Amino acid sequence: MTKNKPIRFLQASTALAAGLLCAAAFAQTPTVPADSGNAAVPAGMTQIEPPKDPLVQRRDANKQASDEYKAKKKAAKTEYKQDVKSAKQQKSAEKKANNDTMKQEMSAAPADAQKN
């Protein structure tokens, strides 16, 4: 048992030394700037809104264009439906007028035939 104690102490001390070396190495590495594309805010001014990512700007522009297209499409569809509805009403009114004139002619025709 006496041989195991020095080996365990050596292993533990080696692991501790390796951990401290890794921590020291991480502490000495310089930090990379988060985003080099962002312009610094001038002194005396506060940045209200962070600059947007180009992909976010593209997504927003596409959404706005899509919303405009949908609104135009909906307006055109309602206008088309109104046109079709008015055409149907006009057609039914013409059919009714034609039927009424035909009924009058049919009722007048037998009376004319009886007079002959």
Sequence and secondary structure as in RCSB ss.txt:
>XXXX:A:sequence
MTKNKPIRFLQASTALAAGLLCAAAFAQTPTVPADSGNAAVPAGMTQIEPPKDPLVQRRDANKQASDEYKAKKKA
AKTEYKQDVKSAKQQKSAEKKANNDTMKQEMSAAPADAQKN
>XXXX:A:secstr
 TTHHHHHHHHHHHHHHHHHHHHHHHHHS    S TTS    TT   SS    HHHHHHHHHHHHHHHHHHHHHH
HHHHHHHHHHHHHHHHHHHHHHHHHHHHHHHHHHHHHHHH 
